[in-house]
Amino acid sequence: MRGPRLRKANISSVAAFAVTALVALQPIVVAQPCDARQKSDSAHSVIEEVHNGKSFCVSHALIKAKPDEVWHVLTDYSNAHRTFPMMKKCQVIEDRGHTKIMKHIVAPSGLPCTYEYVIELKETDKKSLEWKRLSGSFKEVDGWWKLEPVDGGRHTQVTYATYVNGGMFMPQGMIRRQFRSDMPQVMALLTKHAENNTQIASRRDSGATTQSQ
């Protein structure tokens, strides 16, 4: 009698986990006016590109800030949860200079579940950030940020690419649909913070010039 009950319990647990995973990966819509959401989506569209046999979700943005300003926002790890609300924790657990071992805890908006995993992050000459999963939630987590100066270095062309393999209980179609919802919001937040920092610095420099005169 114990054997059949145990098998039944295991099957029920797997089914419950599968349902939770499917619900967690439904598209997330942040509460904001419809027009604003449509503007964000159209400004930062998401496409799919295959790299090394994996289908990455990729988004591009032209940010009116210098690459250094964008880099500063992206590498301000201790304040990442303030810049990107779904990033509940971004902790450097081992600093090897341009390579860092980091713990991420992310929480989809409006849902009780969180995902925790450890990545290896490589920083390259203030031009790119590239990461891969080492342990924790999901089977694979790969991605990168790439920064390219444009307009004589006054602005930055930003590329954000990510790939997640959730394993057998998280269909890739649902994961891609999640990214099509989330990535435009991430790009919009990065744009906002980098451009705001640029404006603040510009006003500060302008004030200092006026005082010196």
Buried (B, 14 or more C-beta within 10 A) or exposed (E): EEEEEEEEEEEEEEEEEEEBBEEBBBEBEBEEEEEEBEBBBEBBBBEEEEEEEEEBBBBBBBBBBBBBBBBBBBBEBEEBBEBBEBBBBBEEEEEEEEEBBBBBBBBBEEEEEBBBBBBBBBBEEBEBBBBBBEEBBBEEBBBBBBBEBEEEEEBBBBBBBBBBBBEEBBBEEBBBBBBBBBBBBBBBBBBEBBBEBBEEEEEEEEEEEEEEE
